[in-house]
Amino acid sequence: MPVAVRVIPCLDVDAGRVVKGVNFTDLRDAGDPVELSARYDAEGADEVTFLDVSASSSGRETMMDVVRRTAEQVFVPLTVGGGVRSTDDVDRLLRAGADKVGVNTAAIARPELIAEIAARFGRQVLTLSVDARRTTGDTVTASGFEVTTHGGRRGTGIDAVQWAERAAGLGAGEILLNSMDADGTTSGFDLEMLVAVRERVSVPLVASGGAGTPEHFVAAAEAGADAVLAASVFHFGTLTVGQVKDALHAAGIEVRR
């Protein structure tokens, strides 16, 4: 029996509010994270993902409160990422109500963190978030895709496909692959990048960045994504979770209905 493709709304949370922009700039308010999460739960979302974009320690505590309040009201799995630097950070988020925890920059700086989290909590709680862009100019990687940090503003020179493969080997339970070129543009997922990573990793792969129409979600699933994640189209009412699932189902793709 095929595994159902998951549909996941993503909430970028800053100082307790959901924000969204294009390529991580020109952010605008999109609502209260607890209210939005409850709405997506009611619409049939398979999971909800929070990404904490607050840089301060006070922002971290605000995020913990948001996670606690959301976990009390929402009954689908909750993934939380942003600012996770240690196994103790993971422990605090899980105790606050997260089901899975996303890591990004800290794992790039110290890949051993992936193995440490997997050993302490099990790889099923660990999502590696990869913010990748197409390489240009002097920076050329073998796959043509580079890992970035700081909302895509800083290149690392690390090949995104090789990094995803290495992280899976270290214990990452799934890969959240976000196209920084497509993020917020609603022009479609980067299918070439999805296919390149799919060919190298066997863990679940979450497509992120660029969703604008139901057909975009279908194309990502057909390219090998196990889950499809989006923000703007859900937050601002362009699409509902149900419409995306209807499109996937109509294309012959298994979904939870």
C-alpha positions in Angstrom: 0.0 0.0 0.0 1.5 3.4 -1.0 2.4 5.9 1.8 0.1 8.9 1.7 1.7 12.2 0.7 1.5 14.7 3.5 0.3 18.2 3.1 2.0 20.6 5.6 1.3 24.3 6.2 4.4 26.1 7.4 4.3 29.1 9.7 7.3 31.4 10.0 6.9 32.8 13.5 8.5 36.1 14.6 7.8 37.5 18.1 4.7 35.4 18.4 3.2 36.3 15.0 3.2 34.5 11.7 5.0 36.4 8.9 5.6 35.7 5.3 7.5 37.4 2.5 9.3 36.7 -0.8 12.8 35.1 -0.6 12.7 35.8 3.2 12.4 39.6 2.7 9.5 42.2 2.8 7.8 40.2 5.6 4.2 40.9 6.3 1.9 39.8 9.2 -0.1 36.7 8.4 -1.9 36.1 11.7 -1.8 34.4 15.1 0.1 31.0 14.9 -2.2 29.2 17.3 -5.4 30.3 15.4 -3.8 29.5 12.1 -2.7 26.1 13.3 -6.2 25.3 14.6 -7.6 26.3 11.2 -5.2 24.0 9.3 -5.9 21.2 11.7 -9.7 21.6 11.0 -8.9 21.7 7.2 -7.2 18.3 7.3 -3.5 19.2 7.4 -1.3 16.2 8.1 1.2 18.2 10.1 2.0 21.8 11.0 5.6 23.2 10.8 6.8 26.2 12.8 10.0 28.0 11.9 11.2 30.4 14.5 12.7 33.5 12.7 13.3 35.4 16.0 16.9 35.9 16.8 16.7 37.0 20.4 16.5 34.9 23.6 13.2 36.6 24.4 12.0 35.5 21.0 12.9 31.9 21.9 10.8 32.0 25.0 7.9 33.5 23.1 8.2 30.6 20.7 8.1 28.1 23.5 4.9 29.6 24.6 3.4 29.4 21.1 4.4 25.8 20.9 2.8 25.0 24.2 -0.5 26.7 23.4 -0.6 25.2 19.9 0.0 21.7 21.2 -2.9 22.0 23.5 -5.3 22.8 20.7 -3.9 21.0 17.6 -3.9 17.2 17.2 -1.7 16.8 14.2 2.1 16.4 14.5 3.9 19.6 15.1 7.5 20.2 13.8 9.4 23.2 15.2 12.7 24.5 13.9 14.9 27.6 14.2 17.7 28.2 16.7 18.2 24.6 17.7 21.8 24.2 18.6 22.0 21.3 21.1 20.2 18.2 22.3 19.0 20.2 25.3 17.2 22.6 22.9 15.5 19.5 21.3 14.5 18.3 24.7 12.9 21.6 25.7 10.9 21.7 22.4 9.7 18.2 22.8 8.7 18.9 26.4 6.8 22.0 25.2 4.7 19.8 22.8 6.7 19.5 19.6 6.6 16.1 17.9 9.6 16.7 15.6 12.4 19.3 15.7 14.1 20.9 12.7 17.8 21.7 12.6 19.7 23.7 10.0 22.6 26.1 10.7 23.9 24.3 13.8 24.1 21.1 11.9 26.1 22.7 9.1 28.5 24.1 11.7 28.8 20.8 13.6 27.3 17.8 11.7 27.9 15.6 14.7 24.8 17.2 16.2 22.6 15.2 13.9 24.0 11.9 15.2 23.7 13.2 18.8 20.0 14.1 18.4 19.2 10.8 16.7 21.0 8.8 19.4 19.2 10.5 22.3 15.7 10.9 20.9 15.5 8.6 17.8 15.8 9.8 14.2 12.1 10.0 13.8 12.1 13.3 15.7 14.8 15.0 13.6 14.1 17.0 10.4 17.1 18.4 8.6 16.1 21.7 7.0 18.1 22.5 3.9 17.8 26.0 2.5 19.4 25.6 -1.0 19.8 27.8 -4.1 21.1 27.3 -7.6 24.8 28.1 -7.8 26.0 31.1 -9.8 29.2 32.9 -10.6 32.3 31.7 -8.8 30.4 29.2 -6.5 29.8 26.0 -8.4 28.9 22.7 -6.7 28.8 19.3 -8.3 25.0 19.2 -8.3 24.5 22.9 -9.1 22.8 23.5 -5.8 24.4 25.1 -2.7 23.4 25.1 1.0 22.7 28.6 2.4 22.2 30.1 5.8 20.6 33.3 7.2 17.5 33.2 5.0 19.5 32.4 1.9 21.7 35.5 2.2 24.9 33.5 3.0 26.3 30.8 0.8 28.3 28.0 2.4 29.9 26.4 -0.6 28.4 23.1 0.5 26.8 20.9 -2.2 23.1 20.7 -1.2 22.6 17.2 -2.6 25.7 15.8 -0.9 24.8 17.5 2.4 21.3 15.9 2.3 22.8 12.5 1.7 25.4 12.9 4.4 22.8 14.1 7.0 20.6 11.1 6.2 23.5 8.9 6.9 24.2 10.6 10.2 20.6 10.1 11.4 18.3 12.7 10.0 14.8 11.2 9.9 13.7 13.4 7.0 14.9 16.2 4.8 13.0 19.5 4.4 14.3 20.8 1.1 13.5 24.5 0.6 14.3 26.3 -2.6 15.5 29.8 -1.7 15.2 30.9 -5.3 11.5 29.9 -5.4 10.5 30.7 -1.8 7.4 32.9 -1.6 7.3 33.4 -5.4 4.3 31.0 -6.0 6.0 30.0 -9.3 6.4 26.3 -8.4 8.8 24.0 -6.6 12.3 23.5 -7.9 11.6 20.0 -9.4 15.1 19.5 -10.6 16.5 19.9 -7.1 13.9 17.6 -5.7 14.7 14.9 -8.2 18.5 15.3 -7.5 18.0 14.8 -3.8 15.4 12.0 -4.2 17.9 10.0 -6.2 20.4 10.1 -3.3 18.4 9.8 -0.1 15.8 7.2 1.0 14.5 9.1 4.1 11.2 11.1 3.6 11.7 14.2 1.6 9.6 17.4 2.1 9.3 19.8 -0.8 9.3 23.5 0.2 9.5 26.8 -1.6 7.4 28.1 -4.5 4.0 26.5 -4.3 1.3 28.6 -6.0 -1.3 26.3 -7.6 -2.6 22.8 -6.9 -0.7 21.6 -9.9 2.6 22.6 -8.3 1.9 20.2 -5.4 1.1 17.4 -7.8 4.3 18.0 -9.7 6.4 17.9 -6.5 4.8 14.6 -5.4 5.4 13.1 -8.8 9.1 14.3 -8.6 9.5 12.1 -5.5 8.4 14.3 -2.5 6.8 12.4 0.4 5.3 15.6 1.7 4.5 19.1 0.3 4.9 22.2 2.4 3.6 25.7 1.7 3.0 29.0 3.5 1.7 32.0 1.5 -1.0 30.2 -0.4 -2.5 28.8 2.8 -2.1 31.9 5.0 -3.6 34.4 2.5 -6.4 32.2 1.4 -5.3 31.4 -2.2 -5.7 27.6 -1.5 -7.0 25.4 1.2 -5.4 22.2 2.4 -8.5 20.4 1.1 -8.1 21.8 -2.4 -4.5 20.6 -2.5 -5.5 17.1 -1.3 -8.3 17.0 -3.9 -5.8 17.8 -6.6 -3.3 15.2 -5.4 -6.1 12.6 -5.2 -7.4 13.4 -8.7 -3.8 12.9 -10.0 -3.8 9.4 -8.5 -1.6 10.3 -5.6 -2.4 8.7 -2.2 -3.5 11.2 0.5 -5.1 11.1 3.9 -8.7 12.3 3.4 
